Amino acid sequence: MLCACAMALGHPPICPPSRSMLTSFSQRTHLFQPSPAWPATPLSAQEASRNRLAALLLLRLFQSASWGRLLVLQKGQLETEKESPPAASFGVLHCSAWTCLSKSLQCNVLNELRQRIGEEEQSRYKKPIAAAAVHASLEFPNPKSGRGISPNRGSFVGLGSLACWLFQATWDRRLAGKDSRNERRCQALGSIFRRREGRRKGRDRKREKERETERGKQKERGKERERERKREREREKEREKERREKEKKKGKKEKERERKKRDRQRKTGWKEGRERKKEGGREEKVNEVYEWMDGWIDRYMEVGREGEREKRRGRNDTNPSFRRLFETAQAI
Protein backbone atom coordinates (compact mmCIF):
# COMPACT_ATOMS: atom_id res chain seq x y z
CA MET A 1 0.00 0.00 0.00
CA LEU A 2 2.81 2.41 0.91
CA CYS A 3 4.64 1.40 -2.25
CA ALA A 4 1.57 2.27 -4.34
CA CYS A 5 1.16 5.61 -2.57
CA ALA A 6 4.81 6.47 -3.13
CA MET A 7 4.60 5.52 -6.79
CA ALA A 8 1.42 7.60 -7.13
CA LEU A 9 3.23 10.60 -5.62
CA GLY A 10 6.16 10.25 -8.02
CA HIS A 11 8.75 8.70 -5.72
CA PRO A 12 10.58 5.44 -6.34
CA PRO A 13 8.94 2.35 -4.80
CA ILE A 14 9.71 1.65 -1.17
CA CYS A 15 9.48 -2.15 -1.58
CA PRO A 16 10.32 -3.00 -5.21
CA PRO A 17 7.89 -5.59 -6.69
CA SER A 18 8.83 -8.60 -8.79
CA ARG A 19 9.78 -8.42 -12.46
CA SER A 20 6.37 -9.72 -13.61
CA MET A 21 4.57 -7.11 -11.53
CA LEU A 22 6.80 -4.31 -12.86
CA THR A 23 6.16 -5.52 -16.39
CA SER A 24 2.42 -5.62 -15.72
CA PHE A 25 2.54 -2.13 -14.20
CA SER A 26 4.50 -0.73 -17.11
CA GLN A 27 2.30 -2.39 -19.73
CA ARG A 28 -1.16 -1.98 -18.23
CA THR A 29 -0.98 1.00 -15.93
CA HIS A 30 0.09 4.60 -16.52
CA LEU A 31 -1.28 5.86 -13.24
CA PHE A 32 1.69 4.62 -11.25
CA GLN A 33 4.32 6.13 -13.55
CA PRO A 34 6.11 9.25 -12.26
CA SER A 35 4.51 12.41 -13.53
CA PRO A 36 6.83 14.81 -15.45
CA ALA A 37 5.12 17.75 -13.75
CA TRP A 38 6.41 16.59 -10.36
CA PRO A 39 10.18 17.16 -10.22
CA ALA A 40 12.56 15.02 -8.23
CA THR A 41 13.99 18.11 -6.48
CA PRO A 42 13.10 18.82 -2.82
CA LEU A 43 9.51 20.03 -2.56
CA SER A 44 8.35 23.27 -1.06
CA ALA A 45 6.07 23.44 1.98
CA GLN A 46 2.97 23.93 -0.20
CA GLU A 47 3.80 20.94 -2.40
CA ALA A 48 4.67 18.83 0.62
CA SER A 49 1.31 19.59 2.28
CA ARG A 50 -0.46 18.84 -0.97
CA ASN A 51 1.36 15.52 -1.31
CA ARG A 52 0.65 14.65 2.30
CA LEU A 53 -3.05 15.31 1.75
CA ALA A 54 -3.04 13.17 -1.40
CA ALA A 55 -1.26 10.36 0.42
CA LEU A 56 -3.79 10.59 3.25
CA LEU A 57 -6.68 10.31 0.81
CA LEU A 58 -5.04 7.35 -0.95
CA LEU A 59 -4.46 5.59 2.34
CA ARG A 60 -8.08 6.06 3.36
CA LEU A 61 -9.23 4.84 -0.03
CA PHE A 62 -7.07 1.72 0.15
CA GLN A 63 -8.30 1.08 3.66
CA SER A 64 -11.87 1.08 2.33
CA ALA A 65 -10.74 -1.24 -0.48
CA SER A 66 -8.86 -3.65 1.77
CA TRP A 67 -11.59 -6.27 1.49
CA GLY A 68 -11.16 -6.28 -2.30
CA ARG A 69 -7.42 -6.79 -1.94
CA LEU A 70 -7.98 -9.60 0.53
CA LEU A 71 -10.36 -11.18 -1.95
CA VAL A 72 -7.65 -11.01 -4.60
CA LEU A 73 -5.09 -12.52 -2.28
CA GLN A 74 -7.39 -15.32 -1.19
CA LYS A 75 -8.41 -16.14 -4.74
CA GLY A 76 -4.77 -16.18 -5.79
CA GLN A 77 -3.75 -18.47 -2.96
CA LEU A 78 -6.61 -20.84 -3.63
CA GLU A 79 -5.83 -21.01 -7.33
CA THR A 80 -2.14 -21.57 -6.49
CA GLU A 81 -2.99 -24.39 -4.11
CA LYS A 82 -5.11 -26.09 -6.77
CA GLU A 83 -2.15 -25.91 -9.21
CA SER A 84 -4.19 -24.12 -11.82
CA PRO A 85 -2.63 -22.91 -15.10
CA PRO A 86 -0.58 -19.67 -15.10
CA ALA A 87 -3.55 -17.69 -16.39
CA ALA A 88 -5.17 -17.90 -12.95
CA SER A 89 -1.98 -17.61 -10.88
CA PHE A 90 -1.48 -15.18 -8.05
CA GLY A 91 0.67 -12.73 -10.00
CA VAL A 92 -1.80 -12.29 -12.85
CA LEU A 93 -4.74 -11.87 -10.49
CA HIS A 94 -2.78 -9.39 -8.38
CA CYS A 95 -1.73 -7.31 -11.37
CA SER A 96 -5.27 -7.42 -12.75
CA ALA A 97 -6.57 -6.19 -9.42
CA TRP A 98 -4.07 -3.31 -9.45
CA THR A 99 -5.11 -2.54 -13.02
CA CYS A 100 -8.78 -2.32 -12.08
CA LEU A 101 -7.95 -0.20 -9.06
CA SER A 102 -5.80 2.08 -11.17
CA LYS A 103 -8.58 2.53 -13.73
CA SER A 104 -11.04 3.28 -10.97
CA LEU A 105 -8.63 5.76 -9.41
CA GLN A 106 -7.89 7.40 -12.71
CA CYS A 107 -11.54 7.75 -13.64
CA ASN A 108 -12.97 8.82 -10.32
CA VAL A 109 -10.49 9.43 -7.55
CA LEU A 110 -8.07 11.78 -9.28
CA ASN A 111 -10.79 14.29 -10.04
CA GLU A 112 -11.87 14.10 -6.42
CA LEU A 113 -8.24 14.50 -5.32
CA ARG A 114 -7.75 17.57 -7.47
CA GLN A 115 -11.03 19.03 -6.21
CA ARG A 116 -10.15 18.41 -2.57
CA ILE A 117 -6.62 19.73 -2.99
CA GLY A 118 -7.96 22.86 -4.67
CA GLU A 119 -10.51 23.40 -1.91
CA GLU A 120 -7.87 22.96 0.77
CA GLU A 121 -5.48 25.36 -0.98
CA GLN A 122 -8.23 27.95 -1.30
CA SER A 123 -9.26 27.52 2.33
CA ARG A 124 -5.61 27.77 3.45
CA TYR A 125 -5.42 31.41 2.37
CA LYS A 126 -8.76 32.17 4.07
CA LYS A 127 -8.34 30.40 7.42
CA PRO A 128 -6.14 27.68 8.92
CA ILE A 129 -7.32 24.09 8.92
CA ALA A 130 -9.34 23.44 12.06
CA ALA A 131 -8.24 20.68 14.39
CA ALA A 132 -11.73 19.20 14.21
CA ALA A 133 -11.45 18.81 10.46
CA VAL A 134 -8.07 17.10 10.76
CA HIS A 135 -9.48 14.79 13.45
CA ALA A 136 -12.47 14.04 11.26
CA SER A 137 -10.25 13.27 8.30
CA LEU A 138 -8.27 10.82 10.40
CA GLU A 139 -11.49 9.06 11.39
CA PHE A 140 -12.57 8.51 7.77
CA PRO A 141 -14.96 7.00 6.68
CA ASN A 142 -17.00 7.50 9.89
CA PRO A 143 -16.07 10.91 11.33
CA LYS A 144 -17.26 11.59 14.85
CA SER A 145 -17.12 15.38 14.62
CA GLY A 146 -17.00 17.88 11.79
CA ARG A 147 -17.85 17.41 8.17
CA GLY A 148 -14.82 15.27 7.34
CA ILE A 149 -14.18 13.79 3.94
CA SER A 150 -17.14 12.21 2.17
CA PRO A 151 -16.51 8.65 0.93
CA ASN A 152 -15.83 8.16 -2.74
CA ARG A 153 -18.69 6.39 -4.48
CA GLY A 154 -16.82 5.77 -7.72
CA SER A 155 -14.22 3.62 -6.02
CA PHE A 156 -16.93 1.30 -4.72
CA VAL A 157 -18.32 0.97 -8.23
CA GLY A 158 -14.85 0.04 -9.43
CA LEU A 159 -14.46 -2.47 -6.63
CA GLY A 160 -17.83 -3.98 -7.53
CA SER A 161 -16.74 -4.40 -11.12
CA LEU A 162 -13.47 -5.92 -9.88
CA ALA A 163 -15.39 -8.40 -7.73
CA CYS A 164 -17.59 -9.36 -10.69
CA TRP A 165 -14.53 -9.83 -12.87
CA LEU A 166 -12.81 -11.94 -10.24
CA PHE A 167 -15.93 -14.05 -9.83
CA GLN A 168 -16.04 -14.70 -13.58
CA ALA A 169 -12.28 -15.31 -13.81
CA THR A 170 -12.16 -17.76 -10.95
CA TRP A 171 -15.34 -19.65 -11.86
CA ASP A 172 -15.02 -23.37 -12.34
CA ARG A 173 -13.76 -24.00 -15.86
CA ARG A 174 -15.63 -27.26 -16.07
CA LEU A 175 -18.90 -25.35 -15.87
CA ALA A 176 -17.61 -22.36 -17.87
CA GLY A 177 -16.55 -24.58 -20.76
CA LYS A 178 -19.91 -26.30 -21.10
CA ASP A 179 -22.66 -25.29 -23.41
CA SER A 180 -25.85 -24.16 -21.70
CA ARG A 181 -27.92 -26.36 -23.99
CA ASN A 182 -25.66 -29.32 -23.33
CA GLU A 183 -25.82 -28.54 -19.65
CA ARG A 184 -29.62 -28.51 -19.74
CA ARG A 185 -29.52 -31.77 -21.67
CA CYS A 186 -27.22 -33.24 -19.06
CA GLN A 187 -29.55 -32.04 -16.33
CA ALA A 188 -32.51 -33.61 -18.15
CA LEU A 189 -30.58 -36.84 -18.63
CA GLY A 190 -29.59 -36.73 -14.98
CA SER A 191 -33.22 -36.35 -13.96
CA ILE A 192 -34.16 -39.23 -16.30
CA PHE A 193 -31.39 -41.38 -14.85
CA ARG A 194 -32.47 -40.47 -11.35
CA ARG A 195 -36.06 -41.41 -12.16
CA ARG A 196 -34.89 -44.67 -13.72
CA GLU A 197 -32.71 -45.33 -10.71
CA GLY A 198 -35.64 -44.58 -8.43
CA ARG A 199 -37.88 -46.93 -10.41
CA ARG A 200 -35.19 -49.61 -10.37
CA LYS A 201 -34.78 -49.23 -6.63
CA GLY A 202 -38.55 -49.38 -6.25
CA ARG A 203 -38.68 -52.58 -8.31
CA ASP A 204 -35.83 -54.03 -6.31
CA ARG A 205 -37.60 -53.19 -3.08
CA LYS A 206 -40.82 -54.75 -4.39
CA ARG A 207 -39.01 -57.90 -5.53
CA GLU A 208 -37.17 -58.13 -2.24
CA LYS A 209 -40.47 -57.78 -0.41
CA GLU A 210 -42.01 -60.51 -2.59
CA ARG A 211 -39.00 -62.73 -1.97
CA GLU A 212 -39.33 -62.12 1.75
CA THR A 213 -43.03 -63.03 1.56
CA GLU A 214 -42.25 -66.17 -0.46
CA ARG A 215 -39.52 -67.14 1.99
CA GLY A 216 -42.00 -66.67 4.83
CA LYS A 217 -44.56 -68.86 3.02
CA GLN A 218 -41.95 -71.53 2.30
CA LYS A 219 -40.87 -71.45 5.90
CA GLU A 220 -44.47 -71.84 7.01
CA ARG A 221 -45.00 -74.67 4.52
CA GLY A 222 -41.84 -76.34 5.79
CA LYS A 223 -43.10 -76.06 9.34
CA GLU A 224 -46.46 -77.51 8.28
CA ARG A 225 -44.70 -80.42 6.49
CA GLU A 226 -42.61 -81.04 9.57
CA ARG A 227 -45.73 -81.09 11.73
CA GLU A 228 -47.39 -83.48 9.23
CA ARG A 229 -44.35 -85.79 9.31
CA LYS A 230 -44.44 -85.72 13.08
CA ARG A 231 -48.14 -86.63 13.08
CA GLU A 232 -47.43 -89.42 10.56
CA ARG A 233 -44.68 -90.78 12.81
CA GLU A 234 -47.08 -90.74 15.72
CA ARG A 235 -49.71 -92.61 13.68
CA GLU A 236 -47.08 -95.14 12.55
CA LYS A 237 -46.09 -95.69 16.15
CA GLU A 238 -49.72 -96.26 17.06
CA ARG A 239 -50.17 -98.75 14.21
CA GLU A 240 -46.97 -100.58 15.17
CA LYS A 241 -48.14 -100.75 18.75
CA GLU A 242 -51.50 -102.15 17.71
CA ARG A 243 -49.81 -104.71 15.45
CA ARG A 244 -47.54 -105.84 18.26
CA GLU A 245 -50.52 -106.13 20.54
CA LYS A 246 -52.35 -108.24 17.97
CA GLU A 247 -49.32 -110.46 17.38
CA LYS A 248 -48.90 -110.81 21.08
CA LYS A 249 -52.51 -111.84 21.49
CA LYS A 250 -52.26 -114.20 18.50
CA GLY A 251 -49.10 -115.73 19.85
CA LYS A 252 -50.73 -116.24 23.18
CA LYS A 253 -53.67 -117.98 21.52
CA GLU A 254 -51.40 -120.22 19.43
CA LYS A 255 -49.34 -121.10 22.44
CA GLU A 256 -52.46 -121.84 24.41
CA ARG A 257 -53.81 -124.01 21.62
CA GLU A 258 -50.54 -125.92 21.34
CA ARG A 259 -50.41 -126.38 25.10
CA LYS A 260 -53.94 -127.73 25.22
CA LYS A 261 -53.19 -130.09 22.34
CA ARG A 262 -50.10 -131.40 24.07
CA ASP A 263 -52.04 -131.89 27.27
CA ARG A 264 -54.76 -133.73 25.42
CA GLN A 265 -52.29 -135.94 23.61
CA ARG A 266 -50.46 -136.59 26.83
CA LYS A 267 -53.67 -137.58 28.51
CA THR A 268 -54.75 -139.94 25.73
CA GLY A 269 -51.27 -141.19 24.88
CA TRP A 270 -52.24 -141.29 21.22
CA LYS A 271 -49.03 -139.99 19.82
CA GLU A 272 -46.75 -142.02 21.99
CA GLY A 273 -48.83 -145.15 21.40
CA ARG A 274 -48.84 -144.59 17.67
CA GLU A 275 -45.12 -144.07 17.61
CA ARG A 276 -44.64 -147.24 19.60
CA LYS A 277 -46.95 -149.13 17.28
CA LYS A 278 -45.11 -147.83 14.25
CA GLU A 279 -41.80 -148.81 15.66
CA GLY A 280 -43.06 -152.18 16.78
CA GLY A 281 -44.80 -152.97 13.50
CA ARG A 282 -41.77 -151.94 11.54
CA GLU A 283 -39.49 -154.07 13.57
CA GLU A 284 -41.86 -157.04 13.40
CA LYS A 285 -42.26 -156.73 9.64
CA VAL A 286 -38.53 -156.56 9.10
CA ASN A 287 -37.97 -159.49 11.36
CA GLU A 288 -40.73 -161.40 9.59
CA VAL A 289 -39.24 -160.68 6.17
CA TYR A 290 -35.83 -161.72 7.34
CA GLU A 291 -37.19 -164.87 8.88
CA TRP A 292 -39.24 -165.63 5.80
CA MET A 293 -36.23 -165.10 3.57
CA ASP A 294 -34.05 -167.22 5.78
CA GLY A 295 -36.68 -169.95 5.67
CA TRP A 296 -37.02 -169.85 1.97
CA ILE A 297 -33.28 -169.79 1.50
CA ASP A 298 -32.96 -172.80 3.76
CA ARG A 299 -35.76 -174.58 1.92
CA TYR A 300 -34.17 -173.67 -1.44
CA MET A 301 -30.90 -175.04 -0.38
CA GLU A 302 -32.59 -178.12 0.95
CA VAL A 303 -34.59 -178.50 -2.26
CA GLY A 304 -31.46 -178.03 -4.27
CA ARG A 305 -29.72 -180.65 -2.31
CA GLU A 306 -32.74 -182.94 -2.63
CA GLY A 307 -32.84 -182.37 -6.40
CA GLU A 308 -29.19 -183.23 -6.67
CA ARG A 309 -29.84 -186.40 -4.84
CA GLU A 310 -32.78 -187.19 -7.09
CA LYS A 311 -30.70 -186.50 -10.19
CA ARG A 312 -28.12 -188.75 -8.95
CA ARG A 313 -30.84 -191.35 -8.53
CA GLY A 314 -31.94 -190.74 -12.19
CA ARG A 315 -35.33 -189.20 -11.56
CA ASN A 316 -36.66 -185.81 -12.97
CA ASP A 317 -38.59 -183.78 -10.46
CA THR A 318 -41.79 -182.59 -12.06
CA ASN A 319 -43.53 -181.56 -8.88
CA PRO A 320 -45.22 -178.13 -9.58
CA SER A 321 -44.91 -177.06 -5.96
CA PHE A 322 -41.20 -177.51 -6.17
CA ARG A 323 -41.10 -175.45 -9.36
CA ARG A 324 -43.04 -172.53 -7.79
CA LEU A 325 -40.83 -172.67 -4.78
CA PHE A 326 -37.80 -172.52 -6.99
CA GLU A 327 -39.13 -169.52 -8.95
CA THR A 328 -40.05 -167.70 -5.80
CA ALA A 329 -36.59 -168.23 -4.43
CA GLN A 330 -35.07 -166.90 -7.64
CA ALA A 331 -37.32 -163.82 -7.53
CA ILE A 332 -36.31 -163.12 -3.98
Residue pairs with C-beta under 8 A, 6 or more apart in sequence:
1 59
1 62
2 14
2 15
3 13
3 14
3 15
3 16
3 17
4 32
4 58
4 62
4 98
5 55
5 58
5 59
5 62
6 12
6 13
6 14
7 13
7 32
7 33
7 34
8 31
8 32
8 54
8 58
8 105
9 38
9 51
9 54
9 55
10 34
10 35
10 38
10 40
11 34
16 22
17 25
18 91
20 91
20 95
21 91
21 94
21 95
21 98
24 91
24 92
24 95
24 98
24 99
25 32
25 95
25 98
26 33
28 95
28 99
28 102
29 98
29 99
29 102
31 102
31 105
31 106
32 102
43 51
46 121
50 117
50 120
50 121
53 116
53 117
53 120
54 113
54 117
56 137
57 109
57 112
57 113
57 116
57 149
58 109
60 137
60 140
60 141
60 149
61 105
61 109
61 152
61 155
62 69
64 141
64 151
64 152
64 155
64 156
65 101
65 155
65 159
68 97
68 101
68 159
68 162
68 163
69 97
71 163
71 166
72 93
72 94
72 97
72 166
73 90
73 94
75 93
75 166
75 170
76 89
76 90
76 91
76 93
76 94
77 90
78 170
79 88
79 89
79 90
79 93
79 170
80 89
80 90
86 92
88 169
88 170
93 166
93 169
93 170
96 165
96 169
97 162
97 166
100 158
100 161
100 162
100 165
101 158
101 159
101 162
103 158
104 154
104 155
104 157
104 158
104 159
104 161
104 162
105 155
105 158
107 154
107 158
108 152
108 153
108 154
108 155
108 157
108 158
109 152
109 154
109 155
112 152
112 154
116 149
120 129
123 129
130 146
132 145
132 146
133 146
133 147
133 148
135 143
135 144
135 145
135 146
136 143
136 144
136 145
136 146
136 147
136 148
136 149
137 143
137 148
137 149
139 148
140 148
140 149
140 151
141 149
141 151
143 149
175 183
178 186
265 271
265 272
293 332
296 325
296 328
296 329
296 332
297 329
299 325
299 329
300 325
300 326
300 329
303 322
303 325
303 326
307 317
307 322
310 316
310 317
